[in-house]
Amino acid sequence: MDKDSEDYGALNANFPIAGSKNNIRGEALHAALEKEETLRMMINNSHVVLFLLKNEDKWPVEFVSENVAKFGYSVEDFTSGRMRYKDIIYLDDLKEVEEVFEKKVKSGASAFSLEYRIVTKTGDIRWINERTFIQRDTSGEATHFQGVVLDITRRKESEEELKKTLKMQKVLTIAVNNSPAVVFLWKNEKYWPAIFVSDNVVQFGYTVDDFLSQKIQYGKIIHPDDLKRVEEELERSIQKGEVSFNSEYRIFTKAGDMLWVNERTFIQRDIEGKVSCFQGIVLDITHRKKTEKALRKSLKTQEMLKSIINKSPAVAFLRKNIEKLPANLEKLPVNLEYWPVDYISENVTQFGYSVEDFLSGKVHYGNIIHREDIQAVVESLERSVREGYDSFEMEYRIITGDGSIRWVEDRTLIQRDSEGKVTHFQGIVVDVTERKEAEKMLEIQRELGISLSTTWNLQTMLKQILDACLKIEEIDAAGIYLKDELLDQINLVAHRGLSPEFVKSISIYRADSPEARQIWTEKPVYRMDFFADRMADLIRKEKLTAIAVIPMKHRGEIIGSLNFASHTTDRIPQNIRNFLESVALQVVNYIAPLRIVADLG
């Protein structure tokens, strides 16, 4: 008999009268406690707590034993009325406890037992068993509940643990016999005779009895070419004092077929450290072995393709579809989050981002599309989805990691599930900025040619040339020089984007100046040291960071130059150099005749 049972026995021996008589306001309790001091000590030193509760709202407490302190409360907490008994019942159990009490009162019962949870003063939850005696008045109405409360938390926890253990044991037995893993217990003898094997050994064509009867010993079903290696590996593990052993090898089924298995074995030793037996788990990995071989070949191909992609200008991606995009895309937040990325190739670094930026969710694909283009991209993609297309193509601008703008061509395959619902967009994004710029430059030249062919005014023509060239983003300043044969000098005849002070300093160059001599070489200049040393301070003050000086040659003679500069870029890109040189060849045939007329005039 445990301590809890003894406590209950002692109390039940002293309180039979309390449950059988219907005296009011606890007279049965006081009568039962004739030897008050002795009983009080017994109670307060026991595991049980006594309560006398009124059958009123929330069960006010008229009496509680001092050992209620084990739940963190004092007698005063209850007898003062600050707390009532229902206040300590765990909220999830309260309704059920109330229903049981009500049912027992109505049924005329004099006593009953109930298990439920209470909350201690510190907020802990404890399981209790309460033995309750119902006190009634002369008319049979329940006036009080005399409760004997025992903390059974430890028992409950043990019961729960036992239930879990038994359930787990059953689950494990079923799991083993229904799993591909065959469990063995082998003796530490030659060929490892089995003293236990799980029922699912039938997957190898054998029965449990084949091994337990010793008709078949495990070592003899191992492929002869692998047996010696397995024996040596196991022996090394034993000598090192290891507790487990793992190996992969081939075995023969009862039908003679060959399988690959993985064996995970736990080495069991007696109290003297001597190996007594081996507990092994054997798993058929034949399919995995075949898959590994195919996978190695596939990975080799994959690595090759990955290398090709990462060295190409095309960025590959797989982005998720978001069902509902914002209704109004005209005013989008900077951190717009849609089209999260599941995969993106490493060469996304060409746009200033890392793979981790996208896969971590820090950047979504929608975040990098230019805000002036996002509306058109979303609408075009949604139209392709709505009309059932399996692909989508579009050119738009993106913002790179450093804030610059690039044009890309997006070629996307639209992936759908079995119900036709779009799940992902898989495709490639190619940087077409240079092509777009080339198209823009060709259009500028075309429009410039039309403009020049319709005017015979030199100043108008020079203005048109400057207007056209300054449409290029990297160019924000320009000047046109023409040779003055009479004064043997070159003069600045038109300019844009330069301060008056700087213009004054560079408006005229003598024919023998370093600047003029450089032009006469007939080669374009893209170096900042083109200007003489005296000009260095003026250039720094003007904050010019890159220049282009393009000589204009007509019928074998240099007649001037087109000069361009930038305050933002540190060099003139090659494609823009080609454009400027092409413009110089184009416009010289218009400028030269008007220059001659002007000279004659």
C-alpha positions as CSV (number, residue, x, y, z in Angstrom):
1,M,0.0,0.0,0.0
2,D,1.5,3.4,-1.0
3,K,1.6,6.6,1.1
4,D,-1.4,8.1,-0.7
5,S,-3.5,5.1,0.1
6,E,-2.5,5.2,3.7
7,D,-3.5,8.8,4.0
8,Y,-6.9,8.1,2.5
9,G,-7.3,5.1,4.9
10,A,-6.6,7.2,7.9
11,L,-8.9,9.9,6.9
12,N,-11.7,7.6,5.8
13,A,-11.5,6.0,9.3
14,N,-12.0,9.3,10.9
15,F,-14.7,10.8,8.6
16,P,-17.4,8.2,8.1
17,I,-19.8,10.3,10.2
18,A,-19.2,13.4,8.1
19,G,-20.7,11.8,5.0
20,S,-23.6,10.1,6.6
21,K,-25.1,12.8,8.7
22,N,-26.9,15.9,7.6
23,N,-25.8,18.3,10.3
24,I,-25.4,21.9,9.1
25,R,-22.3,24.1,8.9
26,G,-19.7,21.5,9.5
27,E,-21.0,20.0,12.8
28,A,-20.2,16.5,11.4
29,L,-16.6,17.6,10.8
30,H,-16.2,19.0,14.3
31,A,-17.8,16.0,15.9
32,A,-15.4,13.7,14.0
33,L,-12.4,15.7,15.2
34,E,-12.8,14.9,19.0
35,K,-9.1,14.6,19.3
36,E,-8.6,17.9,17.5
37,E,-4.9,18.5,18.1
38,T,-3.9,15.0,17.2
39,L,-6.0,14.9,14.1
40,R,-5.0,18.4,13.0
41,M,-1.3,17.3,13.2
42,M,-2.1,14.1,11.4
43,I,-3.9,16.0,8.6
44,N,-1.4,18.8,8.3
45,N,1.5,16.3,8.1
46,S,-0.3,14.1,5.5
47,H,-0.6,14.4,1.7
48,V,-4.3,15.2,1.8
49,V,-5.9,18.6,2.1
50,L,-9.3,19.0,3.7
51,F,-11.9,21.5,2.5
52,L,-15.4,22.4,3.7
53,L,-17.2,24.3,1.0
54,K,-20.6,26.1,1.0
55,N,-22.9,25.1,-1.8
56,E,-23.1,28.7,-3.0
57,D,-21.7,30.6,-6.0
58,K,-18.1,29.6,-6.6
59,W,-18.1,27.4,-3.5
60,P,-16.9,29.7,-0.7
61,V,-14.5,27.9,1.8
62,E,-15.5,27.7,5.5
63,F,-12.6,25.5,6.5
64,V,-9.4,24.3,4.9
65,S,-6.5,22.5,6.5
66,E,-3.2,24.3,7.0
67,N,-1.3,22.0,4.6
68,V,-3.1,23.8,1.7
69,A,0.3,25.5,1.7
70,K,1.6,22.7,-0.5
71,F,-0.4,24.4,-3.3
72,G,1.1,27.8,-2.4
73,Y,-2.0,29.1,-0.7
74,S,-2.6,30.1,3.0
75,V,-5.7,29.3,5.0
76,E,-6.4,33.0,5.2
77,D,-6.6,33.2,1.3
78,F,-9.8,31.1,1.5
79,T,-11.4,31.8,4.8
80,S,-11.1,35.6,4.2
81,G,-13.2,35.2,1.1
82,R,-10.5,36.6,-1.2
83,M,-10.5,33.2,-3.0
84,R,-13.2,30.6,-3.5
85,Y,-12.7,27.0,-4.3
86,K,-13.8,27.3,-8.0
87,D,-11.1,30.0,-8.5
88,I,-8.4,27.3,-8.3
89,I,-10.0,24.7,-10.6
90,Y,-8.3,24.6,-14.0
91,L,-10.5,26.5,-16.4
92,D,-10.7,23.6,-18.9
93,D,-11.9,21.2,-16.2
94,L,-14.3,23.6,-14.4
95,K,-17.4,22.9,-16.4
96,E,-17.0,19.1,-16.1
97,V,-16.5,19.4,-12.3
98,E,-19.6,21.6,-11.9
99,E,-21.7,19.1,-13.9
100,V,-20.5,16.1,-11.8
101,F,-21.3,18.0,-8.5
102,E,-24.7,19.0,-9.8
103,K,-25.5,15.5,-11.0
104,K,-24.4,13.9,-7.7
105,V,-26.4,16.5,-5.7
106,K,-29.6,15.8,-7.7
107,S,-29.2,12.0,-7.5
108,G,-29.2,12.1,-3.7
109,A,-25.6,10.7,-3.5
110,S,-23.8,11.2,-0.2
111,A,-20.3,10.9,-1.5
112,F,-18.3,10.5,-4.7
113,S,-14.7,10.8,-6.1
114,L,-13.5,12.9,-9.0
115,E,-10.1,13.6,-10.6
116,Y,-9.4,17.0,-12.2
117,R,-6.7,19.7,-12.3
118,I,-6.2,22.8,-10.1
119,V,-3.9,25.8,-10.4
120,T,-1.4,26.5,-7.6
121,K,-0.7,30.1,-6.4
122,T,2.5,30.1,-8.6
123,G,0.5,29.1,-11.7
124,D,1.5,25.5,-11.8
125,I,-1.1,22.9,-12.8
126,R,-1.6,19.9,-10.5
127,W,-3.8,16.8,-10.8
128,I,-5.8,16.0,-7.7
129,N,-8.2,13.3,-6.6
130,E,-11.1,14.7,-4.5
131,R,-13.2,12.5,-2.3
132,T,-16.3,14.6,-1.6
133,F,-19.0,14.1,1.0
134,I,-22.3,16.0,0.5
135,Q,-23.9,17.5,3.6
136,R,-27.6,18.2,3.5
137,D,-30.1,19.9,5.8
138,T,-33.3,18.3,7.2
139,S,-35.1,19.0,3.9
140,G,-32.5,17.2,1.9
141,E,-30.9,20.3,0.3
142,A,-27.1,20.1,-0.1
143,T,-25.6,22.8,2.1
144,H,-21.9,21.9,2.1
145,F,-19.3,19.8,0.4
146,Q,-16.6,18.2,2.6
147,G,-13.7,17.5,0.3
148,V,-10.6,15.3,0.9
149,V,-8.0,16.4,-1.8
150,L,-4.9,14.4,-2.7
151,D,-2.2,15.5,-5.2
152,I,-1.9,12.7,-7.8
153,T,0.2,14.6,-10.3
154,R,3.1,12.2,-10.1
155,R,0.7,9.2,-10.6
156,K,-0.9,10.9,-13.6
157,E,2.4,11.6,-15.2
158,S,3.5,8.0,-14.6
159,E,0.3,6.7,-16.1
160,E,0.7,8.9,-19.1
161,E,4.3,7.9,-19.6
162,L,3.3,4.2,-19.3
163,K,0.6,4.7,-21.9
164,K,3.1,6.4,-24.2
165,T,5.6,3.6,-23.7
166,L,3.1,0.8,-24.4
167,K,1.7,2.7,-27.4
168,M,5.2,3.3,-28.7
169,Q,6.2,-0.4,-28.2
170,K,3.1,-1.4,-30.2
171,V,3.9,1.1,-32.9
172,L,7.5,0.1,-33.1
173,T,6.6,-3.6,-33.4
174,I,4.1,-2.8,-36.2
175,A,6.5,-0.3,-37.8
176,V,9.4,-2.8,-37.9
177,N,7.4,-5.6,-39.3
178,N,5.8,-3.3,-41.9
179,S,9.1,-1.5,-42.7
180,P,11.9,-2.4,-45.1
181,A,14.3,-2.6,-42.2
182,V,14.9,-6.2,-41.0
183,V,16.0,-6.4,-37.3
184,F,18.4,-9.2,-36.2
185,L,20.1,-10.2,-33.0
186,W,23.2,-12.3,-33.8
187,K,25.5,-14.3,-31.5
188,N,29.2,-13.3,-31.6
189,E,30.2,-16.5,-33.3
190,K,31.4,-17.4,-36.8
191,Y,28.8,-16.6,-39.5
192,W,26.7,-14.8,-36.9
193,P,23.9,-17.2,-36.1
194,A,20.6,-15.4,-35.3
195,I,18.7,-15.6,-32.0
196,F,16.1,-13.1,-33.2
197,V,14.9,-11.8,-36.5
198,S,11.8,-9.7,-37.4
199,D,8.9,-11.2,-39.4
200,N,9.7,-8.9,-42.4
201,V,12.7,-11.0,-43.2
202,V,10.3,-12.6,-45.7
203,Q,11.2,-9.7,-48.1
204,F,14.5,-11.6,-48.6
205,G,12.6,-14.8,-49.3
206,Y,13.5,-16.3,-45.9
207,T,11.3,-17.2,-42.8
208,V,12.1,-16.5,-39.2
209,D,12.5,-20.2,-38.6
210,D,15.2,-20.4,-41.3
211,F,17.5,-18.4,-39.1
212,L,16.3,-19.4,-35.6
213,S,16.6,-23.1,-36.4
214,Q,20.2,-22.4,-37.6
215,K,19.4,-23.9,-41.0
216,I,20.7,-20.6,-42.4
217,Q,23.4,-18.5,-40.8
218,Y,23.5,-14.8,-41.7
219,G,27.2,-14.8,-42.7
220,K,26.5,-17.4,-45.4
221,I,24.0,-15.2,-47.3
222,I,26.6,-12.4,-47.7
223,H,28.2,-12.2,-51.1
224,P,31.6,-14.0,-50.9
225,D,33.4,-11.0,-52.4
226,D,32.1,-8.8,-49.6
227,L,32.2,-11.2,-46.6
228,K,35.9,-10.8,-45.7
229,R,35.7,-7.0,-45.9
230,V,32.6,-7.0,-43.6
231,E,34.4,-9.3,-41.1
232,E,37.5,-7.0,-41.1
233,E,35.4,-3.8,-40.7
234,L,33.5,-5.3,-37.8
235,E,36.6,-6.6,-36.1
236,R,38.2,-3.1,-36.3
237,S,35.1,-1.5,-34.7
238,I,35.3,-4.1,-31.9
239,Q,39.0,-3.5,-31.3
240,K,38.5,0.3,-31.2
241,G,35.8,-0.2,-28.5
242,E,33.1,1.4,-30.7
243,V,29.5,0.8,-29.8
244,S,28.2,0.6,-33.4
245,F,29.2,-0.6,-36.8
246,N,27.9,0.4,-40.3
247,S,28.6,-1.2,-43.6
248,E,27.1,-1.7,-47.1
249,Y,27.4,-5.0,-48.9
250,R,25.6,-7.5,-51.1
251,I,23.5,-10.5,-49.9
252,F,21.7,-13.3,-51.7
253,T,17.9,-13.9,-51.3
254,K,16.6,-17.4,-50.9
255,A,15.7,-17.3,-54.6
256,G,19.3,-16.5,-55.5
257,D,18.9,-12.8,-56.4
258,M,21.5,-10.4,-55.3
259,L,20.6,-7.3,-53.2
260,W,22.6,-4.4,-51.8
261,V,22.0,-3.8,-48.1
262,N,23.0,-1.3,-45.5
263,E,23.7,-2.8,-42.1
264,R,23.7,-0.7,-38.9
265,T,24.8,-2.8,-36.0
266,F,25.0,-2.1,-32.2
267,I,27.8,-4.0,-30.5
268,Q,26.6,-5.4,-27.2
269,R,29.1,-6.2,-24.4
270,D,28.8,-7.9,-21.0
271,I,29.9,-6.4,-17.7
272,E,33.5,-7.4,-18.4
273,G,33.5,-5.6,-21.7
274,K,33.4,-8.8,-23.8
275,V,31.3,-8.7,-27.0
276,S,28.3,-10.9,-26.4
277,C,26.0,-10.3,-29.4
278,F,25.2,-7.9,-32.2
279,Q,21.9,-6.1,-32.7
280,G,21.6,-5.2,-36.3
281,I,19.2,-3.4,-38.7
282,V,19.5,-4.5,-42.3
283,L,17.9,-2.3,-45.0
284,D,17.6,-3.1,-48.7
285,I,19.3,-0.3,-50.6
286,T,19.4,-1.9,-54.1
287,H,17.2,0.7,-55.6
288,R,19.3,3.4,-54.0
289,K,22.5,2.0,-55.4
290,K,21.0,1.9,-58.9
291,T,19.7,5.5,-58.3
292,E,23.1,6.7,-57.1
293,K,24.7,5.4,-60.3
294,A,22.1,7.2,-62.4
295,L,22.4,10.2,-60.1
296,R,26.1,10.5,-60.5
297,K,25.7,10.6,-64.2
298,S,22.8,13.1,-63.9
299,L,24.8,15.3,-61.5
300,K,27.7,15.4,-63.9
301,T,25.4,16.6,-66.6
302,Q,23.7,19.0,-64.2
303,E,27.0,20.5,-63.2
304,M,28.0,20.9,-66.8
305,L,24.6,22.6,-67.6
306,K,25.0,24.8,-64.4
307,S,28.4,25.8,-65.5
308,I,27.1,26.8,-68.9
309,I,24.2,28.8,-67.4
310,N,26.4,30.6,-64.9
311,K,28.9,31.6,-67.6
312,S,26.1,32.8,-69.9
313,P,24.4,36.2,-69.9
314,A,21.0,34.5,-69.4
315,V,19.9,34.4,-65.7
316,A,17.7,31.3,-65.0
317,F,14.9,31.5,-62.4
318,L,11.9,29.7,-60.9
319,R,9.5,32.1,-59.2
320,K,6.3,31.3,-57.4
321,N,2.9,32.6,-58.6
322,I,1.0,34.8,-56.2
323,E,-2.7,34.4,-56.8
324,K,-3.8,38.0,-55.9
325,L,-1.6,40.9,-56.8
326,P,-2.4,44.4,-55.6
327,A,-5.4,45.9,-57.5
328,N,-3.7,49.3,-57.9
329,L,-0.2,49.0,-59.2
330,E,0.3,52.7,-60.0
331,K,1.6,53.5,-56.5
332,L,3.5,50.5,-55.4
333,P,5.5,50.4,-52.2
334,V,9.2,50.1,-52.5
335,N,9.2,46.7,-50.8
336,L,6.5,45.1,-53.0
337,E,6.6,41.4,-52.2
338,Y,5.4,39.1,-54.9
339,W,6.9,36.5,-57.2
340,P,9.1,35.0,-54.5
341,V,12.0,33.0,-56.0
342,D,12.5,29.3,-55.5
343,Y,15.6,29.1,-57.7
344,I,17.9,31.6,-59.4
345,S,21.2,30.9,-61.2
346,E,24.5,32.2,-59.7
347,N,25.1,34.6,-62.6
348,V,22.4,36.9,-61.1
349,T,25.5,38.6,-59.7
350,Q,25.7,40.5,-63.0
351,F,22.7,42.5,-61.8
352,G,24.3,43.2,-58.4
353,Y,22.4,40.6,-56.4
354,S,23.3,37.2,-54.8
355,V,21.4,34.0,-54.9
356,E,20.9,34.3,-51.2
357,D,19.2,37.7,-51.6
358,F,16.3,36.0,-53.5
359,L,16.2,32.5,-51.8
360,S,16.1,34.1,-48.3
361,G,13.1,36.2,-49.3
362,K,15.1,39.5,-48.8
363,V,14.4,40.3,-52.4
364,H,11.4,39.1,-54.5
365,Y,11.5,39.3,-58.2
366,G,8.8,42.0,-58.3
367,N,11.0,44.2,-56.2
368,I,13.6,44.7,-58.9
369,I,11.3,45.6,-61.8
370,H,11.3,49.3,-62.6
371,R,8.3,51.0,-61.1
372,E,7.3,52.6,-64.4
373,D,7.2,49.1,-66.0
374,I,5.7,47.0,-63.3
375,Q,2.1,47.8,-64.3
376,A,2.6,46.7,-67.9
377,V,4.5,43.5,-66.8
378,V,1.8,42.4,-64.4
379,E,-1.0,43.1,-66.9
380,S,0.8,41.3,-69.7
381,L,1.6,38.3,-67.6
382,E,-1.9,38.1,-66.2
383,R,-3.3,38.3,-69.7
384,S,-1.1,35.4,-70.8
385,V,-2.2,33.3,-67.8
386,R,-5.9,34.2,-68.4
387,E,-5.8,33.3,-72.1
388,G,-4.2,30.0,-71.4
389,Y,-0.8,30.6,-72.9
390,D,2.1,28.4,-71.7
391,S,4.7,31.1,-72.2
392,F,5.3,34.8,-71.8
393,E,7.8,37.2,-73.4
394,M,8.4,40.8,-72.6
395,E,11.2,43.5,-72.5
396,Y,11.2,45.8,-69.5
397,R,13.6,47.5,-67.1
398,I,15.0,46.3,-63.8
399,I,16.9,48.0,-61.0
400,T,20.3,46.5,-60.3
401,G,21.7,46.1,-56.8
402,D,23.7,49.3,-57.2
403,G,20.6,51.2,-58.3
404,S,21.4,51.4,-62.0
405,I,18.8,50.6,-64.7
406,R,19.1,47.7,-67.1
407,W,16.8,46.5,-69.9
408,V,16.1,42.8,-69.9
409,E,14.2,40.3,-72.1
410,D,12.1,37.9,-70.1
411,R,11.2,34.6,-71.6
412,T,9.0,32.6,-69.2
413,L,7.3,29.2,-69.2
414,I,4.0,29.2,-67.3
415,Q,3.8,26.1,-65.1
416,R,0.3,24.8,-64.1
417,D,-0.8,22.0,-61.8
418,S,-3.2,19.1,-62.7
419,E,-6.1,21.4,-62.2
420,G,-4.7,24.1,-64.5
421,K,-3.8,26.4,-61.7
422,V,-0.6,28.4,-62.3
423,T,2.0,27.5,-59.7
424,H,5.3,28.8,-61.0
425,F,7.0,30.9,-63.7
426,Q,10.2,29.3,-65.1
427,G,12.4,31.1,-67.5
428,I,15.4,33.1,-68.3
429,V,16.2,36.8,-68.2
430,V,18.7,38.2,-70.6
431,D,20.3,41.7,-70.3
432,V,19.5,43.5,-73.6
433,T,20.6,47.0,-72.4
434,E,23.2,47.4,-75.1
435,R,20.8,46.3,-77.8
436,K,18.2,48.7,-76.5
437,E,20.7,51.5,-76.4
438,A,21.9,50.6,-79.9
439,E,18.3,50.8,-81.1
440,K,17.9,54.1,-79.3
441,M,21.1,55.5,-80.9
442,L,20.1,54.4,-84.4
443,E,16.7,56.1,-83.9
444,I,18.5,59.3,-82.7
445,Q,20.8,59.2,-85.8
446,R,17.8,58.6,-88.1
447,E,15.9,61.6,-86.6
448,L,19.0,63.7,-86.6
449,G,19.6,63.0,-90.3
450,I,16.0,64.0,-91.1
451,S,16.4,67.2,-89.1
452,L,19.8,68.2,-90.7
453,S,18.5,67.6,-94.2
454,T,15.7,70.2,-93.7
455,T,17.8,73.1,-92.5
456,W,20.5,75.4,-94.0
457,N,21.2,77.4,-90.9
458,L,24.5,76.6,-89.2
459,Q,23.4,77.5,-85.7
460,T,20.2,75.6,-86.0
461,M,22.1,72.6,-87.3
462,L,24.6,72.8,-84.4
463,K,21.7,73.0,-81.9
464,Q,20.1,69.9,-83.4
465,I,23.4,67.9,-83.1
466,L,23.7,68.8,-79.4
467,D,20.1,68.0,-78.7
468,A,20.4,64.6,-80.3
469,C,23.6,63.6,-78.6
470,L,22.5,64.7,-75.1
471,K,19.6,62.2,-75.3
472,I,22.3,59.7,-74.3
473,E,22.1,59.3,-70.5
474,E,25.8,59.1,-69.9
475,I,26.4,62.4,-71.8
476,D,25.4,65.6,-70.0
477,A,27.7,68.2,-71.5
478,A,28.8,69.0,-75.0
479,G,30.6,71.5,-77.3
480,I,31.3,71.9,-81.0
481,Y,34.5,73.4,-82.2
482,L,35.1,74.7,-85.8
483,K,38.4,75.6,-87.4
484,D,39.0,79.3,-88.2
485,E,41.4,79.2,-91.2
486,L,41.9,83.0,-91.2
487,L,42.9,83.3,-87.5
488,D,44.6,79.9,-87.4
489,Q,42.6,78.7,-84.4
490,I,39.6,76.5,-83.4
491,N,36.6,78.2,-81.9
492,L,33.8,76.8,-79.6
493,V,30.7,77.6,-81.7
494,A,28.0,75.8,-79.7
495,H,27.8,74.2,-76.2
496,R,25.6,72.7,-73.5
497,G,25.8,71.7,-69.8
498,L,29.0,73.8,-69.0
499,S,29.4,76.7,-66.6
500,P,30.1,80.2,-68.1
501,E,33.5,80.3,-66.4
502,F,34.5,77.0,-68.0
503,V,33.2,78.0,-71.4
504,K,35.2,81.2,-71.3
505,S,38.4,79.2,-70.6
506,I,37.9,76.8,-73.4
507,S,36.2,78.9,-76.1
508,I,39.4,79.3,-78.3
509,Y,42.4,77.2,-78.9
510,R,45.4,78.4,-80.9
511,A,46.5,76.0,-83.7
512,D,49.7,75.3,-81.9
513,S,48.1,74.5,-78.6
514,P,48.2,70.9,-77.2
515,E,44.4,70.6,-77.6
516,A,44.5,71.7,-81.2
517,R,47.5,69.5,-82.1
518,Q,45.6,66.5,-80.5
519,I,42.6,67.1,-82.8
520,W,44.8,67.4,-85.9
521,T,46.0,63.8,-85.2
522,E,42.6,62.8,-86.5
523,K,42.0,60.2,-83.7
524,P,39.2,60.4,-81.1
525,V,40.4,61.2,-77.5
526,Y,38.8,59.7,-74.4
527,R,41.5,60.7,-71.9
528,M,41.1,63.3,-69.1
529,D,44.8,64.4,-69.6
530,F,43.8,65.7,-73.1
531,F,43.8,69.2,-71.7
532,A,47.0,71.1,-70.8
533,D,48.1,71.2,-67.2
534,R,46.8,74.8,-66.8
535,M,43.3,73.4,-67.4
536,A,43.5,70.7,-64.6
537,D,42.1,72.9,-61.9
538,L,39.3,74.2,-64.1
539,I,38.3,70.6,-65.0
540,R,38.2,69.6,-61.3
541,K,36.1,72.7,-60.5
542,E,33.8,71.8,-63.4
543,K,33.6,68.3,-61.9
544,L,34.0,66.6,-65.3
545,T,34.7,62.9,-64.9
546,A,34.9,61.7,-68.5
547,I,35.4,63.2,-72.0
548,A,35.1,62.4,-75.6
549,V,36.8,64.5,-78.4
550,I,35.8,63.4,-81.9
551,P,37.6,65.1,-84.8
552,M,35.5,66.0,-87.8
553,K,37.2,65.4,-91.1
554,H,35.9,66.5,-94.5
555,R,37.7,65.7,-97.8
556,G,40.9,65.0,-96.0
557,E,40.9,68.1,-93.8
558,I,40.1,68.4,-90.1
559,I,37.4,71.1,-89.9
560,G,36.7,70.9,-86.1
561,S,35.5,68.5,-83.4
562,L,32.5,67.2,-81.4
563,N,33.4,67.4,-77.7
564,F,31.3,65.5,-75.1
565,A,31.6,65.1,-71.3
566,S,30.0,63.6,-68.3
567,H,29.7,64.7,-64.7
568,T,28.5,61.2,-63.5
569,T,30.4,58.4,-65.2
570,D,34.1,57.8,-65.0
571,R,34.5,56.6,-68.6
572,I,32.6,56.8,-71.9
573,P,31.4,53.2,-72.6
574,Q,32.5,51.6,-75.9
575,N,29.0,51.5,-77.4
576,I,28.5,55.3,-76.8
577,R,32.0,55.9,-78.3
578,N,30.9,54.1,-81.5
579,F,27.7,56.2,-81.6
580,L,29.5,59.5,-81.2
581,E,32.1,58.6,-83.8
582,S,29.3,57.6,-86.2
583,V,27.5,60.9,-85.5
584,A,30.7,62.8,-86.3
585,L,30.9,61.1,-89.7
586,Q,27.2,61.8,-90.3
587,V,27.1,65.5,-89.5
588,V,30.4,66.6,-91.0
589,N,28.8,66.4,-94.5
590,Y,26.1,68.8,-93.4
591,I,28.3,71.2,-91.4
592,A,31.2,71.5,-93.9
593,P,29.2,73.2,-96.7
594,L,27.6,75.7,-94.3
595,R,30.9,76.4,-92.7
596,I,32.3,77.3,-96.2
597,V,29.4,79.5,-96.9
598,A,29.8,81.2,-93.5
599,D,33.6,81.8,-94.2
600,L,32.8,83.2,-97.6
601,G,30.1,85.4,-96.1
